[in-house]
Each structure stands twice: as C-alpha cells, then as structure tokens.
C-alpha cells in the first residue's frame, strides 16, 4: 500500500514537471509579445519599440528558455528576487513570477482567491452529492415506476438547460422573487470576517451548482445502483433474510459507491481548478474569475500559474480517487 | 397439519412475469414435496423454470414483477402471499439457499467471516459480534476450510473456487435451516471439487436432518444425491418419481434425451452421445399441446396429432410405483428398452 502511494506520488511529480514545462514553453514560443503588458503598465501606455525591447530583455525573454525555466522552478521552491524597471521585488516561495499588470507576486493574489473557489466548490459539491446520491438510490429502487420515469426525464430536461440561463433563473427566483432569507448579495466575504455574509454571498452559487450537478449525480447513482442491485450477491443478501434497508444500503450502495467516487473525484478536481461560469455569474473573486481576467489582460504569469494549479489539483484528485478506490474495493487493495 | 404433511409442499405453483412482449410463464402448475432428511433433485435445461420455482419458495421474486399463484407450504406455513416480514423470518433461518457461482454470489467487498456473521446475527439479534464470529469460524471449520480462524478474515477473491462454495454452504447452514436449496452448487467447479462438495452436502444433510432440493442439469449429481427426481421442461414437471426409478426406467422422451446426452466415462465407446435436437421453447409463446413435441423423436408413435394439440396430463404411468409422467406414449417402457437403451448403454442389455 505504502509503496503504491509513493509510486503514484512520484508519477504525479513527473507529470507536474512535464505539465509545467509544457505551459512554460507554450507561452515562451507562443505568438505574442509577453513584455507588452508590463511595458504598457509601467510606461502608462506610452510603450514604444525601444521600451518594449528593454522590457523583453529585463523579463529574460532574450535568454535561453531552459535557463529561464530553471529560474522559474527554483523560484517555485525557494523564491527569488525579480528586478524589473530598476525595481527589485522579493518574490517568496512558491514564486510564480510577478503579475505583468500590477507587479505583485502572483502567489500573493492567488492565496487570497483560493478560499473563495474552495468555498464555492466544496459547498456546491456537498449539495449535489447530498441531493443526487439519495435521489439516484430512490429512483433505482423504484426502477420502471412512474416516479422513476418522472424524475429521470425531468432531470434530463433540467440538465439540458444552458448553465448560465439556469444560474440566471436561480438568481431571479431564489433571490428576487421568493426572497429566500439568508441569501444576501452575491460575492465572496471571508468566513473569518463574517460567517453570515460568507454564507449569504455563496448560497446562490451553491444552489446553482448543487441543483445542476445533482441532475448528473442522480443519473450516475441511479445507474450504479441499478447495476449493483441486480448483482448475485444482492440476491444472496435477501436470501439470508436481511432487512431491505441493509440489503439496499450495506450491500447495494456500498458497491455502487465505487463508480460514483471515481466520477466525483475528477469532477471535484475540475471544480477546484476554477468554477469560471459560477464565479463570473455570481461575481465571486475566485481562481476562475481571476484566470479569466488574466487571459483577457494577457497577464502571462497568472495564466501559467492558474494552469499549473489546475494540473496540481487534477493530479491530486486522481491520486485521492485511486486511494479511496483501493479502500473501497479490497480486490484493488491487495493486487 | 405440519405433523402429517411433508416439510415442503408445493402445489400448482405458477410464476408469471409480465414483460413488454407479453406474459412469460416461467413455471406452470408445478407440484412437488420434500420431507426432512430427503433430497429432491430438480433437473432440466436452462430456462426450464428450475431456479425460478425454487426462488419462489423463498419468496425472492419481486412482487411488482412476478405473479405467483398456487401454494407453497413450509412446515405448514403458506409462503405465497406472505408479507416481507414473514418471509424474512423464513429466509436464511428455515430455508437457506446456496447459489451457483459463489464468486458472484458473495459480496466482493466484505470479508467471508463478516458475511457469515451477518447471516447469523440477523436471526440471532441477541448474539454479540464475538459470538457471531465464533459461529462463523465454527461453520467454516465444519465445511472443511483449513485454518478457519485465519481464513475467516479473507475476502472472497482470496478463496479458491471450491473454498468459496464451501463458504457459501457454511453461510447457508449457519442457522441450522430445515430446508436447503442448492441451485447448481457445483456447476462452476472442476470435477474433483464437485465430488467433495457433494459429499460435504450429504454429510451435512445427515447431520442436520434437513430437507434438500438440489437443482442441476447434471444427471450424475442426481444419481449421487437425490432420493426423488423432478424433471422439468418449459416450466412444467414432465416426470417425477423416486430417483432410481427415473434413472433406470424413465418414461418420458425428454428424460431419455437427457440421459442420452450424458457422457459415460466408465462405459465402452459403443455408447453414443445423442444431443436433444432443437432448442428449449419460448416461454412467451410455448408450443401447442405437449411443449416438448417439436423436439420429440417419438411423437410419430402417438396416434393422430395428439402431441401437437393436447397437453398430456401429469399422471401415473404403468410402472405401478409413485412415478408421474407427462406423455401421450402408451408403452414407453417398451420403446425405452427397444430403441433408447441399445444406443446409450449397450452394455446394460448385454448383461441381461
């Protein structure tokens, strides 16, 4: 087991190394003028060819890529000093460079936005799991009945609605029409600052993600459960005289959890990497919204940092899924 | 009532499944009985209704998908129409079932010991975990699992095929059931292990004095185990009587067909393997008359088209003893001796 974890971690590190290098090279050889943004900012939009050359030189774009990449990696682990326009900024580890737009170390901005994204993702995922799995189990137990068909078809309809429209409707109904208490102005307020404002600001985003995501999870859970309940060992469990509840949950759901966990791990990783739509619609200053803005402003260090962050999160999610999988299924554990 | 009646009595059992294509009649007008300490063998091809009828004894069919009529009495108690709570008391306690393919029938995520203990605890709610575990170890020991106190913590996939089937049997017998239904208990096993499992079942049966139903398509298993034999075809009983009688003096062409399809390792090579032509009939749209007539090579010996038009009654033949058959043939004994025996077992005739 331990050797397995170590092996997977090492593989993860290797993948991260390759991903970070690819991102770096992509931006290095990409069809753009990376120094243009910083040149514009520092010279109050009076950037000319000569100044652009100077910034290109200062940012290191005239050096060999591997030398710069080495500096970049070193910065990530131990930090480094970056000198631009005769001004030296200390960039502490993990250093992903300085924002071309505001000149601040990328990590400083990033660490302020992580809690917002994590709050949105964890709340939304909790809600869609809590709604989706029990609904899916209930539907599987009533497979073929009118209730089951009604649920499946209405959820299919719901999941065909474009997400932004769905989000808009959520906002219109929950916030404006019904004026549900506790739902405040959308936006992110740190939990430590004001728990009620934190909750109120994120509630709509959670509801939106929760309901939209639960349509998928109801389908997954229903499918997994239908399959599990048709297994021979379910018949054995019934033949033992076990109560229906034990048969369905202890024997059925336990087996159905494996595929659900697998999908959830990857899904949740994607959520953590940035819920761009949700953050944009509900005006939550998280990683997603931040990276979206960075792309539009061509703020390369931020774009590459968020890309790298996504990779880290997805690799971690995969690793955790594999570990959970081996806990759930003893056949994986021992082979 | 229960003192005079056999332990299990099945009367006119009919099991139907409504499907989108129509009503599937999986079992029709099936009657049999088993006494304590006796073994009934149910033989037939796949889809003949063997498993469906036995699952009805445990009430395992979903009430929403199966329509069951007739009567099943276990120790005098009616099972058909019994509520879920009543069924749960019977299942695993009075009637236990052993399934084929123990790898699929055991839960892959739980330890063998846990699954056995669970079966014990559900009917002994006062038993502690430790007692249930001790009982599980004891049962594993009883069915011949080596080092049971260690193997009790193994998962099913760590057991060999034979050991899994033994564990399955241990689980079935953990509450001393009065009736054990073994649904093709040896199908997934290799022959040497098959013999061990059958021996084990026989030993345990004499020890517990339980009634046993063994479902199989293997006539060798029947010859080894069964006191009584019920041959099923297309959901109905077609021949029913004492095992020896059925195997030596069968009166129904389908049973002859089954006997002809058994390879004989001890016999000489003159004996031939003759498969039954055709396929089992559709239960959605069964043939008119005798369900077996489209595949029957002897139907020309029956006057007119009786076989194709009239379902033969399930009645006593000429042999005198309790031996029911469902066939229009007038003199099946003569045809069996003259036409069937010489082909499938010529050495038997030479002895005569």
Boltz contact constraints between the chains, C-beta under 6 A:
constraints:
  - contact:
      token1: [A, 232]
      token2: [B, 104]
      max_distance: 6.0
  - contact:
      token1: [A, 232]
      token2: [B, 105]
      max_distance: 6.0
  - contact:
      token1: [A, 233]
      token2: [B, 105]
      max_distance: 6.0
  - contact:
      token1: [A, 233]
      token2: [B, 107]
      max_distance: 6.0
  - contact:
      token1: [A, 236]
      token2: [B, 105]
      max_distance: 6.0
  - contact:
      token1: [A, 238]
      token2: [B, 60]
      max_distance: 6.0
  - contact:
      token1: [A, 239]
      token2: [B, 58]
      max_distance: 6.0
  - contact:
      token1: [A, 239]
      token2: [B, 91]
      max_distance: 6.0
  - contact:
      token1: [A, 239]
      token2: [B, 97]
      max_distance: 6.0
  - contact:
      token1: [A, 240]
      token2: [B, 92]
      max_distance: 6.0
  - contact:
      token1: [A, 240]
      token2: [B, 119]
      max_distance: 6.0
  - contact:
      token1: [A, 241]
      token2: [B, 88]
      max_distance: 6.0
  - contact:
      token1: [A, 241]
      token2: [B, 91]
      max_distance: 6.0
  - contact:
      token1: [A, 241]
      token2: [B, 92]
      max_distance: 6.0
  - contact:
      token1: [A, 241]
      token2: [B, 93]
      max_distance: 6.0
  - contact:
      token1: [A, 241]
      token2: [B, 122]
      max_distance: 6.0
  - contact:
      token1: [A, 242]
      token2: [B, 122]
      max_distance: 6.0
  - contact:
      token1: [A, 251]
      token2: [B, 107]
      max_distance: 6.0
  - contact:
      token1: [A, 254]
      token2: [B, 109]
      max_distance: 6.0
  - contact:
      token1: [A, 330]
      token2: [B, 155]
      max_distance: 6.0
  - contact:
      token1: [A, 331]
      token2: [B, 157]
      max_distance: 6.0
